[in-house]
Amino acid sequence: MALDLPEGVGQVVMTETVGNIQNTNLNGRNIANIAMGSLQAGVARVHNELDPVESRAVSGVMATPIAPPTTQGS
């Protein structure tokens, strides 16, 4: 069934529709930014909490030498 709207009403409906689409896109980007920020904070927290017991790589950062493998003399 066809509906005949005045031009002004159609323009208002189109403007509102475009605004709603843009707002939805903005909300989606904001949610993605929040998610990425949370991931970055989690990664930073994990790297901030490393101690020598967790990784041999930390000893290089702390400038404590790791002994080379020992060899048996004959």
N, C-alpha and C positions, 0 to 999 in steps of 0.2 A: 504494500500500500504506500503510495507516494505521499509525501508531506511537503507542503509549500510553506517555507519560512521566509519572513522578510529578510532582506540582505543584512541588516544590522544585527538581527538575532543570530544568523549564521556566522557572522564575523565574531561575535562575542563567544559563541560556542567553540569556534576554531581557536581563538586566542586562549581560552581557558584550557582547552585540550593540549595545546602546545606548552603552556605553562605547567600543566600537570606532568607531562612527559619529561620536561627539563628538571622539574623538582624530583621526580623519581630517579632520574639519572644521577642527580646530585647526591641524593640519599644513598644510592648504591656506591658511589665513589667514596662517600664519607665512611660507610661501613667497611669498605676495602681498606681505607687508610687506618681505621681503628684496628682491624685485624693485623695489618702489617706492622703497626706500632707495637702491638702485643707480642708478635713473634720476635721483633727486634729486641724488645725488652727482655724476653725470655732468653734469647741467645746471649745478650750482654750479661745477664745475671749468671748464667752457667759459666761463661768465661771468666767472670769476676770471682767466682768461688772456687776455682781450681787451687789445689794445694799439692805439695810434692808427693803425697801418697797416691794421688789419682793419675799422675802422668809423668813419664820420664822426660817429656818435652819441657816441663816446667823447670827442671834443673838447669837447662841451658839458659833460660831466661834469668834464673836466679844466680847464674855464674858459678854453679857448683859443678865441678867436673865429674863426669861419669868414667869410671875405670874401664879400660879396654878389656877384652876377653883375655883370660890367662891361658898360657900355653904350658904344657908339661915338658920339662927338660928330660932328656934321656941319659 
